[in-house]
Amino acid sequence: MQTLTQTLTNQAVSASLSQLVLSLADCSKAISKAVQHGALAGVLGATEQENVQGETQKKLDVITNDMLKDALKAEGNVRGLASEEEDYVVEVNQDGEYLVCFDPLDGSSNIDINSLVGTIFSVLPAGEGEFNEQSFLQSGRKQVAAGYVLYGPSTMMALTTGQGTQLYTLDPDTNEFLLTTPEVSISKDTAEFAINMSNQRFWEAPMQTYIADLVLGTIGPREKSFNMRWIAAMVGDVHRVLCRGGIFAYPTDNKNPEKPYKLRLMYEANPMALLVEQAGGKASTGYGDILDIEPTAIHQRVAVILGSANEVDTCLSYHDVDYSQEPTID
């Protein structure tokens, strides 16, 4: 099996981007060990702090955020970083070529029950000019690399540098990421969906109707049975989509009118959308492609519908609206 280093070389990825990806991979190995120690290291439970989104931070949220910050500060190719756990963007190196956005520990509510968690990252070109938040506000089409690391029974990395999506598995004997799926291909059709059904009453009418039709199975208009899966960690649900197809959705809802969207665009939706599109799937907000959104804020939230192409298209057919009228929120 090829190592991550060998695969990046074979793909002719630039030396600077390869080095950055390898640095993120090395940091994820350390995070994997921290997660594995769990209660033995006293890192479970919550802090007394909230992040910029008003969410209570878990101890491992803070620890993994610091680990990634330290790794990127030591990486000379990084101009700046943005994180779910940071109120503002952080400048790292004035001569850096790249910007990195990340969610250090997605699904952290799963930590205390020893369930799936992961790290999500997005790499953008730094460009020229003054460094500030505006530097990061680029559409997902501008990403030069995106991926996640899933900390489960085995530690796995999904990665794209714009040449398809690959899956790597961390070999516990050699501590190397080895290429285990050279070309991920998401099936166009599926009989699985992942969504938080407890929010059903808060969804827009098109999504309520679509999911209701799936639940009806063979006696409904879809005339086939669907299974529901829900891990409560985007990395876990998207990983299942990459491995065996499916549709994952965290749609618009009115549970909290001030926050109609849950997932963050820059360091959750964009990298996952690129991974899915590079694997032959589709990623939408219900009103347009996620990767075409022009961001307005680093912590901007969006609705997410992604997965098997034909099923996403079917879901979107229920959203009979003018895409140009999509609401925006920071």
N, C-alpha and C positions, 0 to 999 in steps of 0.2 A: 504493500500500500504506500502511496505517496504521502509525505509529510505535508503540512501546511506550507512550509517554506518551499518545497519542491513544486507544489501546485501553483503558487504565486509566480515562481520563476517560469514555469511552463506557460502560464497565461500572459507572460511578458508585462506583468504589472510593474510600474515604476519602482525603483529602489526605495524612494522616500515613502510611497504609499505601502509598499510591502513591509517596511520597517515599522510603520505605525500599526498596521494590522497585527504584526507579530507582537508588538508591545501590548496591544489590547488582549491578545490571546494569552500572553504570559501573565498579565494581571488577572485574567479570568481563572487561571489555574490556582492562583493564590486565594481568590474569592471562593472557589470550589472547596478548598480545604477549610476555609473559615466557616462555610455553610455546613460542611460535614461534621465539624466539631460540635456545633449546636449547643446544647445545654452543658456539655462538658467544659466549654470555654466561657460560660456565663454571658453569652451574647444574644440570648433570646429575650423576648419581651419588648416593651415600648419605652421610649424616652419620655421626658416631660415637655418635649418640643414639638412644634408643628412645622411642616414645610410651607413653601410659598402658596401651595394650593389649599392650605388649611387642614391638611391630613396629619394625623399623629405619626411621628417618625418612629420606626422600629430601630432598635440598637444596631442591627445589621445594615439598615439603610444608611446610617451615618458612617459606619465602619467601611462599607464597600464604596461609598462615595469618596471617602478620604483615600482609599487605596487607588481608585482610578485617577483621582486628581494628582496624587503623587507620581503615578506611572506616566501620566501625560505631561507633567511638568518636567520630568526627566527626559522626555522625548523631544528632541530639538526641532522636529517638523511640525509641531502643533502651535498655532498662533493663539488659539483660545478655546475654551470649553463652555458648554452649557449643560446643566444637569437638573433633573427633577428636584433634587435636594438643595439647589442653590437659588437664592432669590434673583441673582443677577449673573450675567455672563462673566467669565473669569479670563483675563488675559494671561497667557503663559509665556510666549516667546515672540518678540517683535518680528523676527525673521521667519516665523513658522509658515508653512505652506498650506496647512489644513486647519479646519475647525471641526471639533468633535462634540456632538450632542449625545447624551446618554441617560438612560434610566438605570442606575446602578444595581437595583434589586427589584425587578418587576415581580408583582405578586407577593409582596412582603407580608400581606395578611396571612399567607400560608406558612410563614416561618415557624410559628409556634405549634403547628400541627404536623410539621415535618413533611409538607407537601411541596409540589413543584414551584420553584422560583427561577429567575434568570436575569441576565444582564442584556440590555438592548443598546445598540450604538449606531450612530449615523455619522458619516464623514463627508464634509463639504469643502470645496476650495475656499481658501481664505480671501483671495482677491487682493486688490490694492486699496490704499487709503487708510483712513483712521479706523481704529478698532473700537467697535461698540456693538450694542445689541443688533443694530441694523445689519451688521456684517453677516449675521446668521440667517436673516430673513430671506432665504432663497427657497424656491420651490423644490419639492422632492426630486424632480427631474435632474437637479444639479448634483445630487449625491454621487460621489465617486466610489463609495463603498458603504455597505450596510450589513448588519448582522445581529445575531443574538447568541448568547451562550446559555444553554439550559442545564441547570443543576438538578439531575434526577438520578435514577439508578446508575446511569452513566452520564458523564459530562459531555455534552455535544454542542458543536458550533454550527450555525447556519450562516453562510457568508455569500455575498455577491459583490463583485467588483465591476458589474455590468456585463459579465460573460456567463450568464446563467446563474443558478443557485446551487451551491454545493453544501453537503453535510459532512462534518468531521466529528470523529469520536476521540476523546482524550484517552490514550493508552495509559493505564495506571502504572504499568511496569516501566515504560520509557519516559513518561510525562510529556509525550508528544501528541499533538493533534494529527490524526491520520485520516485521510480522505476515505470515507466509507460510502458516500453516494455522490459520484462525479457530476451527475446531471439530474437534479430534482425536476420532476414533471408532475404537476397537479392534474389529476383526472378532471375532465371538463364537466362530468356529471357526478352527482353524489346523492347519498341518502342519509347524510348526517348534518346536523346543524348544532351550533354552539351559541347560546344566548342566555342571559340571566332572566329566566321566566318570571321571577318575582317582580320585575319592573313592567310586566306586560300592560297593566292598566295605564301606565304613564306614556306609552309610545304613541307616535303619530298613527293615524288610522291606517295608512298603507302597510306599515310594519305589523300592526296588529292583525290585519287581514291575512297577510302573507304567512305569518307564523301559525295562525289558526288553521289555514289550509294544510300546512305541513302536519300539524297535530292530528287532523282528521284522517290522514293516511289514505288507505285504499278506498274509503267511503267518501273522500273529499274530491275536489276538482283536480288534484294532482294524481290521484289514482295509484299511489304507491306509498308504502310505509317509510317513515323517516325515524331515525333515532336521534335523541338529543344528548349532547355531551357538554359538560361545563366544568372547567378546572379552576376558574377564578384567578387565573394568571395568564395574561395575553401570550407569553412565551409558550406555555403549555398548549393552549388552544391553537395557536398558529402552527406550532410544531406538528400537531396532529394533522392539520390541513396539508402541510408540506409532505407528510409521510403517506397519507392515504386519502387525501381530498376532503371536501366538506366546505361548509360556509360558516364563518365566524362573524358575529355582529354585536356591536355595542351602539345601538341607534340613538337618535335624538329622543329625548323624553322630557316631560314637564314635571318630574318629581321635585326638582328645585328649579323654578323658572329662571333663576339667575345663572344656572349651570346646566343648560340643556344637553351638553356633551360631556363625556367622561374622559376619553383618552386624549393624550397630548399629541399634537401634530408632529413636532420637531423630533422627538426622541422616542415615540412609540409608533404612531400611524405611518409616518414617512418611511422609516427603515423597514417596517413589516410590509408595507405596500410594495416597495421595491423588490424585496425577496419574493413575494407572491407573484408579481408581474414577471420577474425574470424566470419563474418556474412555470409560466404559462397560465397563471390565474389572473383574477381581476380584483381591484381594490377601489371602492367608491365610498362616498359619504351618503349615498342615496340621491344626491343631487349632481354629482360630478366626480371625476377621478381625483383621488386623494393627492396623487403626485403633481397635479396641475394647480393646487391651491397656492396662492401667493400669501405667505404668512404675514401677520401683522404684529405678532408678539411671540416671544420665545416660549412662553408657557401656554400658548393658544391650544384650545381643545377642539376636537372635531368628532363627528359621528363616523363610525367605521363599519363597513360591510365588505368582507373580502373572502376569497377562496376560489372554489371551482367556477370556471368562467361561465358555463351555461346556467348554473344555479344563481350566480350573482346577477346575470342578465334577467333571469326570471324574477328575482326579488325586485330589481329596479323597474321591471314592467309594472309593478304595483304602485310605483311612485310616479304617478302621471302628473308631473309638475314641470314648470319652466325652470331649467337648471340655473338660469341667470338670476332667479329670485331666491337662491339659497341664502338663509340668514347667516350672519357672521357674528362671532363673539370671540373676545380675547380670553 
